[in-house]
């Protein structure tokens, strides 16, 4: 007797073709095993869909079929999101912090600030993304008030995707930059910000921010502290990110980045 249990997705014609090759005893045993299997197996949406299709689509059951298709799509989407979350958790555990090693000089050649270029960050994270079934794409748009928004979309092979936006002001760019270069610098900065936010990447600064630029002064320091408290951010973590032990020591070269970060948080209040 065959030891194969028939697939429930087989059509009646397919089952009949199989049973033609069996003896009466084998057919009885096969059907008994099939009923026993069905009794212990909770029908899935896919199985119910198959049953409706096998029975033929009619005007009477088309509404039920549409409902099943909708339910099936929702379940597939939920499964894809679950796979995304599981893979993202693994991705997070494998990502390392990135060192900021690129120096931007002032006009006199002195260091203005240090940062991690977009290309360096991508080089670090790309192998980990691929290993966990992720891909990254970017889009951008302009906003009123001279702002550029970069949209980073993280896609998983399971079908689920998630997007993150990062807005920056289009300023004058690096010292001596043309308008086109300033636009390009803003776009790259926005892409880097969107990527870091999407993957929760920590950029380690090689230099203490107090060693670069000059302190922001008491007025701006008090304003920053008030805003940090208002948005509910952790003061210790904020000062660590700013590279200072207290608000008065924050470098004026770090202020635009910190201001932008707080502006985004304030917009969510």
Residue pairs with C-beta under 8 A, 6 or more apart in sequence:
1 22
1 25
1 26
1 29
2 22
2 26
2 30
5 30
5 33
5 34
5 37
6 15
6 18
6 30
6 34
8 34
8 37
8 38
8 47
8 50
9 47
9 50
10 18
11 54
12 54
19 27
19 30
22 30
45 68
45 71
45 72
45 75
46 72
48 68
49 65
49 68
49 69
49 72
52 61
52 64
52 65
52 68
53 65
55 61
57 65
76 159
77 159
77 160
79 158
80 156
80 158
80 159
80 160
81 160
83 156
83 158
83 160
84 156
84 158
84 160
84 161
84 162
87 132
87 133
87 134
87 156
87 158
88 132
88 134
88 154
88 156
90 132
91 128
91 129
91 132
91 134
91 199
92 199
92 200
94 128
94 131
94 132
95 125
95 128
95 199
95 200
95 201
96 124
97 201
97 202
97 203
97 204
98 116
98 120
98 121
98 124
98 201
98 202
98 203
98 204
99 116
99 203
99 204
99 206
100 114
100 115
100 116
100 203
100 204
100 205
100 206
101 114
101 116
101 120
101 206
102 114
102 115
102 116
102 117
102 120
103 111
103 112
103 113
103 114
104 111
104 112
104 113
104 114
104 115
104 174
105 111
105 112
105 175
106 112
106 175
107 175
107 176
111 207
111 212
112 175
112 212
112 213
112 253
113 209
113 212
113 213
113 251
113 253
113 254
114 205
114 206
114 207
114 212
115 203
116 192
116 203
117 188
117 192
118 188
118 191
118 192
118 195
121 192
121 195
121 196
121 201
121 203
122 136
122 195
125 195
125 199
125 201
129 135
129 136
133 156
133 157
133 158
134 154
134 155
134 156
134 157
135 154
135 155
136 152
136 153
136 154
136 155
136 195
136 198
137 152
137 153
137 155
138 150
138 151
138 152
138 153
138 191
138 194
139 150
139 151
139 153
140 148
140 149
140 150
140 151
140 187
140 190
140 191
141 148
141 149
141 151
142 148
142 149
143 149
143 167
145 169
146 169
146 170
147 167
147 168
147 169
147 170
148 167
148 168
148 170
148 183
148 186
148 187
148 190
149 165
149 166
149 167
149 190
150 165
150 166
150 167
150 168
150 187
150 190
150 191
150 193
150 194
151 163
151 164
151 165
151 194
152 163
152 164
152 165
152 166
152 191
152 194
152 195
152 197
152 198
153 161
153 162
153 163
154 161
154 162
154 163
154 164
154 198
154 199
155 161
162 198
163 198
164 194
164 197
164 198
165 194
166 190
166 191
166 193
166 194
166 197
166 264
167 190
167 260
167 264
168 186
168 189
168 190
168 193
168 260
169 186
169 256
169 260
170 182
170 183
170 186
171 182
171 186
171 256
172 182
173 181
173 182
173 183
173 184
173 185
173 186
174 181
174 185
177 185
195 201
196 203
205 243
207 243
208 243
208 244
209 242
209 243
209 244
209 250
209 251
209 253
209 254
210 243
210 244
210 249
210 250
210 251
212 251
212 253
213 251
213 252
213 253
213 254
214 251
214 252
215 221
215 248
215 249
215 250
215 251
215 252
216 224
216 247
216 248
216 250
216 251
216 252
216 255
217 248
218 248
220 250
220 255
221 246
221 247
221 248
221 250
222 247
224 247
224 250
224 255
224 258
224 259
224 262
225 235
225 247
227 262
227 266
228 235
228 238
228 262
229 235
230 266
230 269
231 262
231 265
231 266
231 269
233 262
233 265
238 258
239 245
239 246
239 247
239 250
241 258
242 250
242 251
242 254
242 258
243 250
243 251
243 254
244 250
244 251
244 254
250 258
